[in-house]
Amino acid sequence: MSEVLSKFHCCLQRQKRNILLFMDNAPYHPDSLQGKFEKIKTVSLPKNTNSKMQPLNAGIANWKVHYKR
């Protein structure tokens, strides 16, 4: 993750752009990324909110039931 963001950060510097990156509480999203990159601000979503903010995380079967209604 850090390597990908490092490459992306270089592109943002060339374009003189800033971004806000929302990340869920997955274990592969380390907290050490916050403040590491000047052009990328990372914000971690609170725990137990993924299913509300990302409906497909609640389960594909559950989503299909709601979609079919």
Buried (B, 14 or more C-beta within 10 A) or exposed (E): EEEEBEEBBEEBEEEEEEEEBEBBEEEEBEEEBBEEBEBBEBEBBEEEEBEEEEEEBEEEEEEEEEEEE
